[in-house]
């Protein structure tokens, strides 16, 4: 009991420390960006005081990235539902992995087209009525069913801000927007077990430190029965398929809605899930 109280107190102070660091970091970054515009731009301020590599970009030094990584990591550990902090952690630590993913996309004809055309997966770019008219078993229909069953929307993915390369920023954005498509391909819901299984696949597939951290720490929040299912069945399956599958960012999914999900899995070299994991009413439980 006493140990539990000490752990809770530790998380409380860690969370407060991160909140302070996060507020200070945003103040410093905002001032730096605005000051740069005052001294270098003859046109004055824009509404967002923006002068980055892409809309929303905030340039950060290596030291600032380290602060962001530590702070967002502490916050994400304290509250895994802080998807904004998970996003910051991915951007602050993913540079080398993003270069590797970008190179894989460049060396794949379909991936190269994606890098050139820069498609986005948003409600504004999806024809939901057309997807609903597709037959059961088609990728588009199963993706729409996933969105409905798990009460999620593609618009929930945050925009990239802290990646200091425009093309790599798009690769990170594409990874985020493809995440729910991976849930569909892997047959995993958005409860904790499903998210951890997808993170194991993504860790093996992408090499992003954020995914590896989620794969390691996510199981700590699983019940004993689900932990056993992860280690004996879903985990090995996810790692094996993540390693051997074609680069999942190199698929132009927007042109594959009518394709059979089974055919798409075969093309990507992804096995069907070994067990059926049902969606729960409450997300991330």
N, C-alpha and C positions, 0 to 999 in steps of 0.2 A: 504494500500500500504506500509506504513512504517513498519507495523507488518510483512508483507511478506518479506521485505528486511532484518529485524532483524533475522527472522527465517532462511533465506538463509545464512546469515553471520554466524549464530550459527552452521549450518551444515558444512560450509566450514572450520571453525576452528576445529570442532570436527573431521572432516575427516583428517585434517593435524595432529592433535594430535595423532590419531590412527596410521597414517602412521609412525610417529616418534616412537611411542611405539612398533609398529610391527617390524620396522627395528632393534631397540635396542634389542627386545626380541629374534629375530632370531640370532643376533650376539652373545648374551649371551648363548643361548642354544647350538649353534654350537661350541663355545669355550669350554663349559662344556663337551660336548660329546667327543670332540677331546682330551681335557686334560685327561679325564678318560681313554681313550685308551692308551695315552702315558704312563701313570703310571701303568696301569693294564695289558696291553697286551704285550707279548714278541714277537709277530709276526709283530708288527708295524701297520701302517695305512692300512685300506682298501681304495679302490678308493673313497668311499662315506663317509669315516670316521664314519662307522656305528658299533655300539655295543649295539643294542637295543633288545627288546623282539621279534621283527619281522622286516622284511625289511622295512626301512623307519621310524621306530619308533623313536620318540624324547621324552625322559623322561622329565617331567616337575614337579616342586614342586607345592603344593597347591597355593602358592602366584603367581607363573608363570601362573597357570591355571586361576586364577582370573583376571590377567592382560589380558590374551588371551580372556577370556570371555567378559570382558568389551570392549576391543578394537575391537574385531570382531563384537560384538553387535552393537557398534556405526557405524562401517563401513557398516554393513548389513542394518541398518536403513537408512543410508545416500544413499546407492545404493543397492537395493534388487537384482540387477543382479550380485553382487559379490558372486557367488556361493562358491568361495574358503573361504570367510569369514563366510558364513553360515555353511560350513562344520566344520571350526575351532570352531565356537560357539557350534555346536552339540557335538563335542568331549570334549570340556572343561566343559560342564554342564550336560552331559548325564549319568554319572556313575551309579546312582541308577536305572534309567530307563533301562539301558543296563543290569544290573544284573537281573531285573525283566523279561526282554525279554529272556535272556539266560535261566533262570529257566523254563519259559514256553516252550521253545524249548526242553530242556532236558526232560520235562515231556510229550512230544508228540513224539510218535514213529518216525514219519516222520521228525519232527524237530530235534530229536536226531541224525538221520542219516545225516542230513545236517551239524550238528556240527562236526560229525566225518569225513565226506567226503570233506567238505569245497568247494563246487562248486562255480564257479564264472560265472557271467553273463557278457560276453564280446563278441565283434565281433569274436574273435578268438575261442570262445567256442560255437558259434551259427552256425547252418547250415541254412543259409538264404534261399537257394534254396529249401531245404526240407520244410521249413516253408511256402514258397510261394506256394508250391504244395498242401498244406492242404486246405480243403474246407472252404468257408466263414462260419463264426460263430464258428470256432474252435479257441481255445485260442491262439495258435501259429500264425495263420493267422491274427487274429485281433491285436495281438501285433506288428507284422510286419507292418500292415497297420497304426498303431499308430505311429511307428517310421517314416514311409514315410510321412504321413500327417502333422506331426509336425516338420519334419526335425531335428530329434534328433538321438543320437547314445548312446548305453550303455557304450561306452568307455569314455564318458564325466564325469563319476563319479570319484571324486578324491580318492586317496588311504588314508586310515586312518594313522595318525601320532602321535596323542597326547593322545591316550587311553593307559593307563599303565597296561594293562592286555591283553595277546595275544588272549584269547578266546572272551573277550568282544570286542576287536578290530574287530574280524571277524563278530560279531553280528552287529556292526555299519556298516561294509562294506556291509554285506548282506542287511541291511535296505536300504542303498543307491542304491544298484543295483536292489532291488525289487521296488523302487519308481515308475519307468516307467511301471512296470507290474500292479501296483495299479491304475495308470491312465487308463490302458486298462480295468481292471476289473470294475472300477467305471464309465467308459465311459466319462472321463474328458480329454479335450485337455490341452495343456501347456500354454494357455493364462492366464491372471491374475485370472480370475474367476475360471478356472479349477484348477489352482495351489492352490488357497485358499480353495476350496472345498476339495481337497485331503489333505491339511494341517489340516483341521478340522477333517477329518477321522483319519489321522495319530496321531493327538494330543490325541484323545480319545482312539485309539488303542495302542499306544506305551508309552505314558506318557513322551516323550522326551520334555524337556523345549524348545528346538529349535522349535519344531512343534507347541507348545502352543503359542510361541511368534509370529510365522508366522501366526497362526490362528487369533490372536488378531490384529496384525498390518496390515496384508494383505488387509483387507477390506477398509482401509483408502485410498487405491489407486484405488478403484473401482468407476465407475460412479454411479449415483443415481439409474438408472434402474437396473444395475447389483447388486448393494447393496441390493435392494429390493428383487431381485430373490434369493440372498444368504440367507437372513434372513427369508424369508417366505417359501422357498422350499429346496434349496440345502444344506444349513447349518444344519437344523434339521435332514435331511436325512443322511448327512455325520456323524454327531455326534451319531445318533442312531445306524447306522451300524458299526461305529468304536467301540462302546462299546460292541455290541453283537457278532461281528464276531469272528471266530476262529483266533488265532494268525497268521497273514499273513506271518510271517517269518518262520513258520513251514510247509510251502508247498514247495515241491520239484518241482518247476515250470518247470524245464528243462525236467521233465518226464511227463508233462501234456500238451504239445503243441497240441496234437491231440484231447484233451478233449474239449467238447463243453463249450464255455464260460458261457452259461446259467447253465449248470450242475456244473461248478466250482463255480459259484456264490452261487448256492443253497448249495453246500457242505460247503462253507465258511460262510453261513448265511448272505449273502450280497444281498440286494434288487437292482434291476435295477435302474438307475438314474430316478428321477421324471420328468426331462426335458432333452432335447438334447441340449448340448452346443457345438457349432461348433468351429473347429479350425480356427485360423486366420493366415494370411500369416506371420505376424510379431510376433515373440514369445514374451510372457510375456507382452502383451498389453491388 
